[in-house]
Amino acid sequence: MVAKVLKYSDTIPFLAFFFILYLAYVKYLLKMRTIFGWVGISSYICPLLLTHMIENNYKTQVIGVDIRVDRTISALVNIRGEILAREEFATAEYPNISEYVTKLADSIAFLMEKSGNPDGIRSVGISAPSGNFNTGCIENSPNLPWKGIVPLAAMLRDRLGLAVAVDNNANAIAMAEHAFGAAHGMKDFVLVNLGSGMGSCIFSHGNIHQGTNGFAGEIGHTTYASGGRQCGCGKQGCLEAYTASKGVLQTAQEVLSESDTPSLMRSVQKLTVRLIIEFCNQGDQLAIEVMRRTGHALGVGLANYASLFNPEAIILSGVVSRAGKWLLEPANDAFEAHVFHNMKGKVKLMNSFNEDKDLNVLGASVLAWDVKEYSLFK
C-alpha cells in the first residue's frame, strides 16, 4: 500500500507540469486570436477553454445575417461555427429601408435575448448582394428593393450599439468555404455564386482581394455576348444574364420556342431553376439542353477568370450550381477548351458541399469576428 502511495505521489510533479503547459497553451490561443481571429483557431478550442473564455468575459457569439432578394435570415453563431438559433422574414415586405432596418434590428435583438447572454454577443456580420466591405453600404443593387447607396452598417450599428460589417454575398460565402468548407486549407481560389445574380470572390494568398473601391470580382458583369441579353445592371450581354437564375429561365424559353419537342418544362405553370434541375434528373432532353447552354457560357467565363488569376480551384455555390453534372460537365468542357494552355487540367471546378441555407450566415459570422468591436458605452 505504501509503495502504491509513493508511486501515485511521484506523478504529482508531472501532473503539475502538464497543467502549467495547458495554461500556457490557453494563453497562447487567446493571444493568437488577435492574429488569426477566433474562427481561425476555433477548431483548437476545447470545452474547458470555452468555459475559461466565458468566465473571463470573452465574447463567444456573433450574429450572421444573410440578405437575399426574397428573404432575410439572421442567425446566432458561436465561436466554433455552430448555428444556435435563427430568425427569418421576407425582404420584399419592407421596400422602405428605414422600416427594413427596424425589422432587422428587432430580429437581431430577439436572437440576442434568446442567447441567454446578450452581453456575450460580439458583433454583427452581414452578407448582401452588392454589399461593399470598404464602405459598409449596399451600393446600387440591381436586385434588392432599395436603390442607390444604403449605409446599412451605420444604420444598424446606431440601433444595436454593436459593431456591424457588410460584404457582398460571394465574399461571405468564400469566407465560409475557407473556414468550414471545400476551400479549407486553400490559399488561392475563386468562389462563384450563381443565384439571383452572379457574384464572385477572389481569394488570393489567404486573403480576399477587395479592389480599390471594394468591387473586385464582379465577373457576372463582364461581357459574354456583345449586344446580347439585357442585364439588370443596365448593360447588355453580361455573363450573369446567361448563368444566373433569370438567365437560365430565359434560356429555357428560347429552347422551348425552337421546337415542339415534348418536355416536362411545358407542363408547369411557373418554371423555376429547381424544377429544371429536377426535370434534368428525370431525363428531359430539353431541360438538359438548357443546362448544357448555361454550362457552356459559364465555362467560357470561368476560363477567362482562371487565365487571369490562376487559382487552385473554382468553387460554385447557389441554386444554379445544384444542377450538378448537368451544369459541371459542359462547363468543364468549355473551360478546358478556352483556358490558357498552361493551366489546362490544373484548375478544379467543383461544387460547394455546404448547404446553401447555411453558407451565407456562416460567412457573415466569420466577417463579424474580424470587425473591430464597438460599443455605445466605450
Number of C-alpha atoms within 10 A of each C-alpha: 6 7 8 9 9 10 11 10 11 11 11 11 10 11 11 11 11 12 12 12 12 13 12 12 13 19 12 11 19 17 12 14 16 10 11 13 18 22 22 17 17 18 13 11 15 12 9 9 18 17 12 13 15 12 9 9 11 16 18 18 28 26 31 33 29 27 25 20 16 13 13 19 24 26 27 26 25 20 22 19 22 12 19 13 14 19 15 15 16 14 19 16 12 16 13 11 16 14 12 17 17 15 15 22 18 14 19 24 16 14 21 21 12 14 18 9 11 15 14 16 21 22 27 31 29 31 33 27 25 25 31 24 21 15 19 19 23 25 21 16 18 16 16 18 14 18 14 11 14 19 17 21 24 16 18 21 19 13 13 17 13 19 22 27 31 30 27 27 29 31 33 32 31 31 27 27 25 23 22 19 16 18 23 12 12 17 16 19 27 28 28 28 26 23 20 20 25 27 26 27 28 26 24 16 11 13 13 20 16 18 11 8 10 16 17 17 24 16 20 25 21 15 17 21 14 10 11 15 18 15 20 16 15 10 16 19 19 25 27 32 30 28 30 25 22 19 21 23 19 16 21 24 15 12 17 18 10 8 9 9 11 12 14 18 19 13 9 9 7 8 15 16 22 14 15 24 24 15 18 21 16 12 13 17 15 21 26 21 17 24 29 19 20 25 29 22 22 26 27 21 24 25 23 16 19 21 16 11 14 21 21 18 20 25 23 23 28 25 17 25 24 19 21 15 17 21 24 25 17 19 26 23 14 20 28 19 14 18 23 15 11 9 15 15 11 13 18 14 18 17 20 23 13 15 10 14 11 16 27 31 31 30 30 33 34 30 29 26 27 17 17 12 14 14 13 10 5 5
